[in-house]
Amino acid sequence: MIHYYRKGTAPRTFVLFHGTGGTEEDLVSIGNMLDPEAHILSLRGEVNENGMNRFFKRVAEGVFDEEDLKMRAERILQEIERLLTHYGLEETALYSAGYSNGANIIAGMLYLFGDVFQKSILFHPMVPLKSGAALSLDSTEIFIGAGLNDPIVPYDNTTQLMQELSRQGAFVTMKTYEMGHRLTLEEVEDAKAWYSAR
Ligand code: MLT
């Protein structure tokens, strides 16, 4: 997969996932803010929706092609494992952060594969699969940022996601904002405070 890699100085790797229409460059500055010492591995989604990069196909806005999501989630996890080996990062702690479609593919991986990331930061995510989460998330800590007036992600849907992740044992912190789908500095700063406290 097309990706960006920045070597870090600490035994931690942040895997970053952009939103619809983004690239592997988009979240690099946010990754730097969250943890300037971590290795950064930022991926570009391989689905092309009218020229916009995504991590999985959708039928309509907020309606996902779940078979495609499952197939891509598996492929992305394999790719992450390959890249960790390639860059000699197998022994680092593995964290993830994503915005919108990027947060949704992380949520999909958590539903399908359980404890794959020790910490995940999900900006404006929604429920990725109707079948629900199946595996244990006992060793997973998650920050969710949600907009109360998000026109793309209904607030109730993010609340449902939070509940489903918690039910599998994840330790979830959810913050809500009087705003829409846009990612703000306040939200990134809250994620950093949450992350730094751990
Ligand atoms: C998705 O397709 O993942 C969600 O609708 C959010 C987005 O528009 O990317």
Residues whose N, C-alpha, C, O or C-beta is under 5 A from the ligand:
A	BS01	MLT	T20 R58 E61 G62 S100 N101 N104
